[in-house]
Amino acid sequence: MIKIKRLVTLGLAMSLSIAVLAGCGNSNSTTSGDKSSAYVPKQLTVEFVPSQNAETLEAKAKPLEKLLSARLGIPVKVSVSTDYNTIIEAMASKQVDVGFLPPTAYVLAKQKNSADLLLQAERYGINPTDGSNTDKLVTNYRSEIVVKKDSPIKTLKDLKGKKIAWQDVTSTAGYIYPAAELKKAGIDPQKDVTGVTVQGHDKGVLAVLNGDVDAAAVFEDARNVVKKDNPNVFSDTRVLYYTQPIPNDTICVRPDMDSAWKKKIQNAFIAISKDSQGKKIIYDVYSHIGYKIGNDKDFDVVRDYEKAVEGAK
């Protein structure tokens, strides 16, 4: 009996040792696998989606290359995408490391596991009376539908049969939110109006000013973008409708980015937003004033609006 007990004890000890070693082996394998699969950039590619004239935007964004490179210690390449879907696909195919994505584009990218949220932009609030900035930093904005001041269009229902300038169908302020509001008012944004897709919210405002469309869906207040060349834009147009608040734009990274590098990129953008030169660049590009750490739950409202308009796409 004593011999049997000794053998059993020895067997249990050996089994336990094997299990522990196996566990350690699995743990080390997982850890090294995670490290080897995590993406550590040798050069960082950053891409924007145009919210204004694409050629102008790229020229304004280019100086970010040097500022980011100095903070990160690697070369940085900045470019402008043609539309939201292109940048999402570029991040999914690992051609782009960092994307400046508006809310709906971020939600779509997250659904496809193409992007992880790093930061959410902060902007100055907008005074609805004249489009000027307030001194309050906010993390949301609104979409507005703009018409000519003397337009007979007084309500959303009056847009039926009219021509509207939209942005891309994944644009939160340029399509999703205003299209959802049209649906609530009984207007099908695909069938009951003639949609004209323009690239850049400034182009939407100009289309209204030039009489090419009856109305345009733009962010609040995109008229400031064209005010320099069209000083009477506020007196020549009016806001027909404001949507509910929309979460501000995001800065996202490809999901396989090394966690230490995610933090490094976060810190770099926050630091740049506090630098006088950097602050001017991000303001000229997207009217961003600063950044806060992003929270995915803040974009659930965008997901709700997206569902509301899905049937109209």
FENSULHU-V960241 format. One record per residue. N is the residue number from 0. PHI is phi in whole degrees, -180 to 180 (999 if undefined). BURIAL is + if it has 24 or more other C-alpha atoms within 12 Angstrom, else -. Layout:
# FENSULHU-V960241
n->{N N}
phi->{PHI PHI}
burial->{BURIAL BURIAL}
This chain:
# FENSULHU-V960241
n->{0 1 2 3 4 5 6 7 8 9 10 11 12 13 14 15 16 17 18 19 20 21 22 23 24 25 26 27 28 29 30 31 32 33 34 35 36 37 38 39 40 41 42 43 44 45 46 47 48 49 50 51 52 53 54 55 56 57 58 59 60 61 62 63 64 65 66 67 68 69 70 71 72 73 74 75 76 77 78 79 80 81 82 83 84 85 86 87 88 89 90 91 92 93 94 95 96 97 98 99 100 101 102 103 104 105 106 107 108 109 110 111 112 113 114 115 116 117 118 119 120 121 122 123 124 125 126 127 128 129 130 131 132 133 134 135 136 137 138 139 140 141 142 143 144 145 146 147 148 149 150 151 152 153 154 155 156 157 158 159 160 161 162 163 164 165 166 167 168 169 170 171 172 173 174 175 176 177 178 179 180 181 182 183 184 185 186 187 188 189 190 191 192 193 194 195 196 197 198 199 200 201 202 203 204 205 206 207 208 209 210 211 212 213 214 215 216 217 218 219 220 221 222 223 224 225 226 227 228 229 230 231 232 233 234 235 236 237 238 239 240 241 242 243 244 245 246 247 248 249 250 251 252 253 254 255 256 257 258 259 260 261 262 263 264 265 266 267 268 269 270 271 272 273 274 275 276 277 278 279 280 281 282 283 284 285 286 287 288 289 290 291 292 293 294 295 296 297 298 299 300 301 302 303 304 305 306 307 308 309 310 311 312}
phi->{999 -61 -62 -62 -60 -62 -65 -63 -61 -61 -63 -64 -63 -65 -62 -64 -62 -63 -63 -63 -62 -63 -62 -63 -63 -66 -62 -65 -63 -65 -63 -67 -65 -63 -66 -72 -88 -68 -86 -113 -72 -94 -142 -99 -103 -120 -130 -111 -110 -66 -105 -148 -49 -61 -65 -66 -62 -62 -64 -72 -83 -53 -60 -62 -55 -68 -64 -67 -61 -66 -76 -97 78 -137 -62 -129 -117 -109 -145 -116 -80 -78 -160 -65 -62 -62 -70 -64 -66 -66 -72 -65 -90 64 -91 -127 -91 -128 -125 -87 -117 -68 -53 -67 -62 -63 -59 -65 -64 -66 -60 -88 56 -104 -153 -113 -75 -105 -137 -119 -75 -113 -130 -75 -66 -111 -80 -67 -74 -137 77 -78 -77 -88 -99 -101 -81 -131 -112 -147 -150 -125 -96 -135 -108 -105 -133 -67 -58 -94 -65 -73 -74 -115 -136 -60 -61 -70 -78 -60 83 -95 -102 -123 -87 -108 -89 -55 -65 -99 -76 -65 -82 -89 -154 -53 -66 -65 -65 -64 -67 -62 -60 -61 -85 87 -109 -78 -68 -101 -102 -94 -133 -96 -88 -121 -83 -121 -104 113 -67 -64 -66 -65 -62 -63 -63 -70 -59 -83 77 -75 -137 -86 -156 -142 -96 -141 -77 -83 -115 -64 -64 -63 -66 -104 -62 -59 -89 -132 -60 -96 -59 -75 -81 -92 -131 -148 -90 -77 -157 -111 -86 -67 -60 -118 -60 -65 -59 -122 -117 -123 -126 -63 -62 -86 -62 -54 -61 -65 -74 -58 -65 -63 -69 -54 -62 -64 -68 -64 -65 -63 -68 -99 -88 -60 -68 -64 -59 -65 -64 -69 -73 -64 -77 -135 63 -77 -108 -164 -140 -126 -61 -78 -129 -58 -62 -64 -103 -63 -64 -67 -62 -65 -66 -61 -63 -64 -102 -55 -69 -96 -76}
burial->{- - - - - - - - - - - - - - - - - - - - - - - - - - - - - - - - - - - - - - - + + - - + + + + + + + + + + + - - + + - + + + + + + - + + + - + + - - - + + + + + + + + + + + + + + + + + - + + + + + + + + + + + + + + + + + - - - + + + + + + + + + + + + + - - - - + - - - - - - + + + + + + + + + + + - - - - + - - + - + + + - + + + + + + + + + + + + + + + + + + + + + + - - - + + + + - - + - + + + + + + + + + + + + + + + - - + + + + + + + + + + + + + + + - - - - - - + + - - + + + + + + + - + + + + + + + + + + + + + - - - + + - + + + - + + + + + + - - - - + + - + + + + + + + + + + + + + + + + - + + - - + + - + + - - + - - + -}
